[in-house]
């Protein structure tokens, strides 16, 4: 706030309130009354402001969950081909053989 366009006005208001003997809570209330909640350093703990406290940890947990699933998927060993799958493999081999023989012609 040192060099923004409203700094001088804010400083003069602060000096005036301090000279009157206002407490910190009264100064904060005066600034909130004049400028709104945007002047508060940290969000409140009620209503929609609570989302500012809850969403970052939830997003972090979701990110770790997605990362865990991705790593788990990468490190998973492939399932071996069983005897029941040989019919499917034979069908693919036949198709490949047909395609290869048509290329030779």
C-alpha positions as CSV (number, residue, x, y, z in Angstrom):
1,X,0.0,0.0,0.0
2,X,3.0,2.2,0.1
3,X,2.8,3.5,-3.4
4,X,-0.7,2.8,-4.6
5,X,-3.1,5.5,-5.5
6,X,-5.1,5.2,-2.3
7,X,-2.1,5.1,0.0
8,X,-2.1,8.8,1.1
9,X,-5.8,8.7,1.8
10,X,-5.4,5.5,3.9
11,X,-2.4,6.9,5.8
12,X,-4.2,10.1,6.6
13,X,-7.3,8.1,7.8
14,X,-5.0,5.9,9.9
15,X,-3.2,8.8,11.4
16,X,-6.5,10.6,12.2
17,X,-7.9,7.4,13.9
18,X,-4.7,6.9,15.9
19,X,-4.6,10.5,17.1
20,X,-8.2,10.1,18.3
21,X,-7.1,7.1,20.4
22,X,-9.0,4.4,18.5
23,X,-8.1,0.8,19.3
24,X,-6.9,-1.6,16.6
25,X,-10.3,-3.2,16.3
26,X,-11.9,0.3,15.8
27,X,-9.4,1.2,13.2
28,X,-10.0,-2.1,11.4
29,X,-13.8,-1.6,11.6
30,X,-13.4,1.9,10.2
31,X,-11.3,0.7,7.2
32,X,-13.8,-2.2,6.6
33,X,-16.7,0.2,6.7
34,X,-15.1,2.6,4.2
35,X,-13.3,0.1,1.8
36,X,-15.1,-3.2,2.4
37,X,-13.7,-6.5,3.4
38,X,-10.9,-6.3,0.7
39,X,-8.7,-4.4,3.2
40,X,-8.6,-7.3,5.6
41,X,-5.4,-9.3,5.5
42,X,-6.9,-12.7,5.9
43,X,-10.4,-13.9,5.1
44,X,-13.1,-14.5,7.8
45,X,-14.1,-17.9,9.1
46,X,-17.8,-17.7,8.3
47,X,-20.0,-18.0,5.2
48,X,-18.3,-17.8,1.8
49,X,-15.0,-16.6,3.4
50,X,-14.7,-20.1,4.8
51,X,-14.1,-21.4,1.3
52,X,-10.7,-19.6,1.3
53,X,-9.6,-21.7,4.2
54,X,-11.1,-25.0,3.1
55,X,-10.4,-25.1,-0.7
56,X,-6.6,-25.1,-0.7
57,X,-6.2,-28.2,1.5
58,X,-8.9,-30.0,-0.5
59,X,-7.2,-29.1,-3.8
60,X,-3.9,-30.3,-2.4
61,X,-5.5,-33.6,-1.3
62,X,-7.2,-34.0,-4.7
63,X,-3.8,-33.4,-6.4
64,X,-2.1,-36.0,-4.2
65,X,-4.9,-38.5,-4.9
66,X,-4.6,-38.0,-8.7
67,X,-0.8,-38.3,-8.5
68,X,-1.1,-41.5,-6.4
69,X,-3.5,-43.0,-8.9
70,X,-1.2,-42.1,-11.8
71,X,1.9,-43.5,-10.1
72,X,0.0,-46.7,-9.1
73,X,-1.1,-47.1,-12.7
74,X,2.5,-46.6,-14.1
75,X,4.0,-49.1,-11.6
76,X,1.4,-51.7,-12.1
77,X,2.8,-54.9,-13.7
78,X,1.0,-56.1,-16.8
79,X,-1.2,-59.1,-16.5
80,X,0.2,-62.2,-18.1
81,X,-1.6,-63.8,-21.0
82,X,-3.5,-66.9,-19.8
83,X,-4.5,-70.0,-21.7
84,X,-8.0,-68.7,-22.1
85,X,-6.7,-65.8,-24.1
86,X,-5.0,-67.9,-26.7
87,X,-8.1,-68.0,-28.9
88,X,-8.1,-64.2,-29.1
89,X,-4.4,-64.2,-29.8
90,X,-4.8,-66.8,-32.6
91,X,-7.4,-64.7,-34.2
92,X,-5.1,-61.7,-34.2
93,X,-2.2,-63.8,-35.5
94,X,-4.4,-65.0,-38.4
95,X,-5.4,-61.5,-39.3
96,X,-1.8,-60.4,-39.2
97,X,-0.8,-63.3,-41.4
98,X,-3.5,-62.5,-43.9
99,X,-2.5,-58.8,-44.0
100,X,1.2,-59.7,-44.4
101,X,0.5,-62.2,-47.2
102,X,-1.5,-59.6,-49.1
103,X,1.5,-57.2,-48.9
104,X,3.7,-59.9,-50.5
105,X,1.5,-60.2,-53.5
